[in-house]
Amino acid sequence: MDPVTLRTFETLSPFEIKDELIRLAKLTAQNSSIAMLNAGRGNPNWVATTPREGFFLLGQFAITESRRVMSKPAGIGGMPKADGIAMRLDEWLAAHKDSPGATFLRDMVAFAVKKFDFKPDAFVHELVDSIIGDNYPVPDRMLVHNERIVHEYLMWAMCGEPRPAGQFDLYAVEGGTAAMCYIFKSLKANRLLNPGDTIALATPIFTPYLEMPHLEDYGLNIVTVAASQENRFQFTDEELKKLEDPKIKAFFVVNPGNPYAVALSEETIAKIVKLVKTKRPDLMLLTDDVYGTFVKGFRGLLGALPHNTIGVYSYSKYFGCTGWRLGVIAIHRDNIFDKAIAKHPANTLTALDKRYGALTLKPREIKMIDRIVADSRDVALNHTAGLSLPQQVMMALFSLSEMMDEAKLYQKTCMEIVHSRAQRMVEGLGIEVPDNPLHDRYYGLVDFEFWANKYVGPEVVTYMKEHIHPLDIVFRLAEDHGIVLLNGGGFHAPDWSVRVSFANLDDEVYSQIGRATRAVARGYRQAFDAYNQALATTKSPGGTKKA
């Protein structure tokens, strides 16, 4: 595709360009014997089966409990009752011991009761009544038992060691994307971020973090804090120094990164901690740690700076449950957000009193986490807020299944899947990549400029920049090879880069993607050679002079 046409796509998100790439790749596949390969989206092609078996079996028990309370001929049951329900579940599971999920459910209930000192009937009733879905979420922010379970899971998934002191309040939400929308909305509503304010983004970064601040809803200015490939995707001291500027109100981080899939190192986190504690104690942090479970011993900013940080986690990638829409927002009970709201000028506090006044007689005592809940339903619908109860049950079962896996076999297997695929891609590219324990391998970022300088030659890179549009890479892969990757430039990665997902295709195809990517680079080399040959011909005595 010619550069002029490609320029028309420059303003689009990579996820919108993807639709055009899929169309072209499908045409290529239809007109040839190759199969279309879409490695542009990070939807994993594995699922966690054990907690799902437990979920579906628990649903069957819940129906028996409903019918025990009421059973009408038209297929109408009643609402499950708590008294004695734990014993009834135990007896029912004994009678269905050969059913998939029976052993897990039995062990899971015993594990949770012992670990959290739950009252068996209260815990089992929460699960059973919730999987039936016959009530509004109460509390609306998160179910009582589920919050304690997920809190413990997040200590492992996001915080790491040493474990932060104190407790976090959690809000169960419809995936990480909902968490983003709710947080942005509430930061604005509570005047913590106002139109014209400046935030810092750790780049490269998931594209919505680049796109949302510019919406007229928020009108924020952006300063980028770049993690370069030359520095193994860690922030240099010079980049972090930008955060010392008091006009920067908040710093948003995806850790491990998307698209480059590298976690912040202990050294980098220590530098951020020192900066916040010595120079920017007022700096608000938002960390999106969905890929942390793919890095052994992961520790994020929520664990290192709990009082300054809003944590976002999604279950979608690790458990293969993007369709379940399971996410959570975490804020420490002792946090700078509540303190900043309390310090607002009198007129601002009065305006917020009016906003939240229908919820309580003391609106100034509403915590930030509960403001996010209210704002997620435009305050007026706060009484119907909350993630659906069957979703919260699935969240609890995912969390408990991980806690019960003391050998971390599930985590090791997930990591092996993406590591194997990444290695196949590297072999297809014909390059060597040094091992990096901080690389989660969920995605790979192929920087064409960086790679071509080393393997093809700097003169070819110069030619590429002068004659070829950066989007040509992804369009050529789609048109010539039926392969869909995303353009890295849309993530504020280098313009001449592409993002490949190692999560959503069969293992063997990644060497093919690597070879196709190398073929595109070889095509640029051939175009460069042809261009030079044409120049030489026009300049020769028998040739035509170049115009």
N, C-alpha and C positions, 0 to 999 in steps of 0.2 A: 504494500500500500504506500502511496507517495506521501512525502512529508506534509504537504499542504492538507491532505485529507486527515492525516493523523493528528494534526494540530487541533482539529475540531473536537477531539476527545480529551484534550488536556485538562479541561475544567471538571471532568467527571471523576467521581470516586472510582477506585479500582474495582469495587464491587458492582458498579454499574457498567464499566467497560467490560467486565466479565461476561455480561449477557451477549454482547456483540461477539466476543471471542468464542463463546459456546456455539453461537450460530455458525460462525465460520468453521469451527472445528467439526461440527456435525456434517456440514457440506463436504468437507475433506474426507471424512470417514465414509460418507455415502458414496463418494466417487472413487473410492479406492478400497483396498483390502484391510486397511488399518482400523483399529478401534479408537474411538475418541477417548482421551484420557483427561479428566478434569481434576487437576491437582491445585486448583485455585482456591477452593474453600476448605476450611479446616474441620469439617465434620468427620469424626473418627468412624472407621468401619469395623470397630469392635464394640461390644456391649458387656457390661458386668452382669453375668447371668445369675449368680447366687442370690443377691438381694432382690432381683426381679422375681425369682422363683418364690421367695418368701412373701413378696408383695401380693402376687396373684393367689397364693394359697391363703394368705391372711384374708383376702377379700371373700373367699368362699366361706371361711369361718364366720366372717362378719354377717353374711347373709343368714346363716343359721341362727345367729344371735338376734337378728332382726325378726326372723320368723318366730323365735321363742317368745318374744314380747307380744307380737300381734301377727296373725296370719289370716288374711282375708282371701276368699276364693278368686278375687280379681287380680291377685298377685300383689297384694299390699302388705308390707311388713311394718314393724314398729322401730323405734329408736333404741339401740342397744343400751342395756343397763350395766352399771359398774359393779354392783355387788356380786362377788363370786366369779367374775369374768375370767380372772387369771387361772383359776382352777379349771374352769370349763374349757379354756383354750388348751391347757395341758392335757386334759382328758381327750379332747378332740384330736390333738396332734398325735397322741398315742394310738388312736384308732386309725389315723391316716399316716402312719409312720413311713410308709413306702412312697408317699407322694413327694414329688420334687419340691424342695423348700421346707419340708417338715423339720428336718434336723436343724437347719439354719434358724428357723423361727424359735424352736425350743431353746437352742443355745443362746440366741440373741436376747430373748426375754430374760433369761437367767443372768447373762452377762451384764445387761443394762441395770437390772435391779440391784446387783451386787456392786457394780462400779459407781453408780450414782445414788445408791440408797433410795431407790424409788419404792413407793408402795405398789406392789404388784397389780392390784385391781385398778388403781388410778392410771398407771402406765399403760396397761393393756387396753383399758377402756379408751384412753386417748387415741391409741392406734386404731382400734376397731371402729369407734364412732367417726373418726376422721377418714378412714378409708371408705366408709359408707358415704361420707360427704353430706350428712343431713343437717349440719349446723353451719352458721357463720364462723369464721376464725375467731376464737376467743382464747387469749388476748389477740387483738387484731394484728399486733406486731409479729407475734410468733407463738406457737403453742408452747406451754410451759416445759414439758419434758423434751420436746424437740429442740428448744433453745439450748438446754443444758448439753444435749448430745452434740449438736452442731458446734457449740462453743468449744467442746473438747476436741472435736475433729479439726477445727480451725487452728487450735494451738499447734497441731502437727502440720497441717497443710500450709499455713501462712506464717506462723510466728517462729517456729523452730526453737532452738536452744541458744541462750537460756530463755526459759519461758517468762514472759512479762508478768509482773505482779498485778494484782487486781483483776477485775472482771470487765468484759465487754458486753454491751447490749447489742442484740442482733435483730435484724429485720429480714424475714424471708421474702424474697421477691421473685418475679418471673424472669429469672436468668440475669446474667451480667449486663445485658443491654438495658433492661428495666432499671437496674441499679444505677447505671450512668444517668439515665433520664431523670430519675427521682432526685439524685444528688445534685445535679446541675440546677434543677428547678428549685430545690430547697435552699441551696446556697444563695441563689438570687432572692428568693422570697424573704429570707432572713437577713438580707442586706450584708451578707458576708462577702459576696461578689456582686458588684454593681456594674452597669454599663460603663465602659471606658476604663475599667480596672484591667490590670495586667496579670496574667498567669504564665507560668512556665510549663512547658511540655518536654518530657524526656523523649527525644527523637532518635531514631525512627519510632513510630508509634501507631497503634491501631487507628485507622483513619477517622472514625467518628470523633475521637478526641481532637483532631485537627479541624473537623468541620463544624461541630456544635458551637464552639465559642463565637464563631462568626455570624451565627444566626441572629436576626434582629431581636430574638427573645433574650439574648445575653449580651451581645455587643462587646465582647472581651478582646483585649489585645493579647498577643502571644509572643513570648520569648522562648526560643528553643534552646534546650540544653542537650547537646548532641553527644551520642555515644558512637564513636567512629570505629570502623573495622580495623583501622591501623592501631587502635588502642584496645583491641579485643572486645569492643562494644562496652567499654567502661567509660565513665565520665572523667575527663582530665580535670586537673585542679583549676585550669582556666575556665572551663565550662561551668563547673560548680560555683565558681566565684560570682557568676551572674546572679545566683540566688541570694547574695548578700544585699542586693538592691531592695530597699524596703517597699518600693512600688509594686514588687511582685508579691501578690497576695497568697498564691497557692502554687504548688508544684505537683503535677499529675504524672504518674509513672505506671507503665505496664511492665511488670517484673515477674518472670523472665519476659524479655521483650517480644513484641510482635511488630515486624516480621523477623527479626534477627535471632530470636529464640535463645538469648543468653541472659542468665540471671546476674543481678548485681553481686559483686564479690564482697567478701568480708571487709576488704580494705575500702571499697567504695562506700559501703554502708557506714563504716566508721567515720569516713570523711563527712558524710551527710549528717550523721549524728552530732559530730563536733560543731559543724556549721550551725545547725539548729540550736544547739544548747548554748553556744557562745555568742552567736551573732543574730540569729533569727528565731527566737523562741515563739514568735507569733506566726511563723510560716505554716500554713495549712498544707497537709499532704494528702493525696489520694493515691492509693496503690491498688492496682488491678492485678491479682496474682493467680489467675486461672491456670497458668501452666507450671506453677511452682511444684506440683506433685511429680513432675517429670525430671526434677533435679534432686539428686540424693542429698539429704541434709539441708534442704532449702530453708532459708530464713529471710523474711522480708521486712519491709519498713514498719509493718504493723507490730512486729515483735520488737524491733529496735527503737521505735519512736511511737509507742502506743498512744500517748496523750495528744500528739499532733496529727494523727493519721485516721482517715476514713478508709477502711478496708473493703474491697469488693472481691467476692469469690463466686465462681460459677462451677457447678458440678458437671457441666456439659461435656467437656473434653475428656476428663479422666475416666468417667463412668460410661461414656458413650451414650449420653442422654440429652442431646441438643433439643429433641422434641418434647422433653419433659419441662423445660424452662425452669430450672432450679438454680437460684442464686441467693446470695445473702450479703447484707451490708452490716459491717461491724464498726462500732464506735466505743471507745473505752469510757467507762463511767466518769472518769476524771479526765476531761478533755478541754482543749483550748476553744472549741466551737461554742460550747455553753458559756464559757467565760467571756468570749468576744461578744456574744449576743447581750449578755448582762451589762456590758460596758457601752452599749449603744447610747447615743444622745436621747434625751427625754422624748423628743418628737418621734424618733424612730421606734422607741419602745411602745409609745402610745399607738402607733400604726400597727405594730405587731400584736398588741393587746386586742385590737379590733379584729385582726385577721384570725386569731386563734381563740377569741373570747367565747365562742359558742361551745367550745370543748371543755372548758373548766372555768371556775371562778378565779383561778390564779394562773392566767396564761403565761406569766413570766417564769413560772416554774416548769414549764414544759421543756423537756430535754431535746437536744438536737435530733436524736434518733426518732423521737416521737413526732417531731415537726416534719421529718422526712415522710413518716407514715401518713400524716394528715395531708401534706402537700401532694403525695402521690394520688390522692383522691380529691384534690382541690378543696381540702378542708371540710367542705359541707358534707362530703360522703365518707368522712373518716370512720363512721360507725360500720361501714361495709368494706373497710380496707382489709388487706391481708392476702397472703398466698392461699390458693385453694387447699383444703385439708388433705385430699389424696396426694397432692404434690408434696406436702410437708411430710407425709408418711414415707414416701419414696426417698425423700431427703434424709430422714432419720435412718432408714434401712441402709442406704449407701454409706452413711457416716459410720454406723455401727459395724458394718461388714469390714470396713477398713481398720477400725480399732481392734476387732477380733483377730485380724490377720497379723499376728505378732511377728511372723517371719517376713512380712511385706512381700509375699509371693506375687500378689496382684500387681503391686507397683513395679516390681522387677520385670514382670512379663510385659507390662505396658511400655516400659522403658526399652526393653529388648526389641519390641515391635518397631518403634520409630528409629532406634539406633541402627537396626539392620537395613531399613529402607534408606536411611541417609547414606549409609556406606555404599549401597548399590548405586545411588545417584552419583556419589563421588567417583566410583569406579567408572561409571558411564562417561563422566566428564573427563576422565583421564588425568586427574589432578591429585595432589596430596593435600590433606587438610589435617593440621595438628590437632590432637585430642584436647578437648576443653571440657572439664567436668561440670562447668557452669552452663554448657550448651544443652538445652532440653531436647533438641532434635525433633521437636514437634513441627517446626518449620525450618526451611533453609533459605538463606538469602544469597543468591548468586549475583555478585557484583561484577558485571561484564567489564567495566572499565578496569577495575582492580585485577581481574583475572586475565583480560586481554593484554594488559601491559606486561604481564609475566609470561604468558604462554603464546601470544600471537605477535606482540611487538608494539611499542609505543607509537610507531608510525601508523599502524592500523587504527589505533585509538584516535589519533588526530584526524584521520580520514573519516572515521565513523562520526565524530562530532561535527565535521564540516558538511557531510553529505547525507546522513541518515538520522531520522528522528528516533529518540530513545524508545518510543512505543512500538517501533518496528519489531523489536525482539519478540514481544508477546503476540503481536499480530502474525509474524512469520511462523512462530511455533504453531499457532492455530491453523493458519492457511496451508502450511507445507507438511505439518506433522500431526495435525489433529489433537494438539496438546494445549490445554488451558492452564496458564500460570498468571499470577497477578503482577502488575508493574510495581516495582519497588518505590518509584518516585511518588506515588500516591500516599505512601506511608511516611514521607520525608526521608526515605532511604535514598541512596544515590540514584539519579535519574536512570543510569544505565544498569539497573538491577532488576531482578525478578524474584518473587516469593513463591516457593514451592511448599505445599503441605505434604508431610510424610505420614499423615494420619489416615487419609481416606481412600487409598488405592492399594491393590494387592502388591505384595513385596516385589515380585519380579518385574513390574513395569517401571520401577524407578531407574534401573540401568538404561532402559529405553529412553526415558525422559532426559537422562544425562547425555546420552549420545545425540539426541535431537538438539539439545542446547548447544552442544559442541559443534554440531553441523551448522547451526545458525552462525556461530562465530567463524567457522571455516568459510561460510558463504561471504562474510564481510571481508575476510582475507582475500578471497578470490576476486571480489569486487574491487578491492584496493589494488590488486595486481593488474586487473584489466584496465583500471583507470590510469595507472602509471604507464602501462603499455600504450594506451591510446595517446597519452601526452607525448610519449617518446616518438610515436609515429607522426604526430602533427608537427613536431619540431624537427624531424629529420629532413635532409635536403630534398628528398622526393615527395615529402608529405605536404599537407596543407597547413599553413600557419594557424595556430590557435587564435580564435577571435578574441 
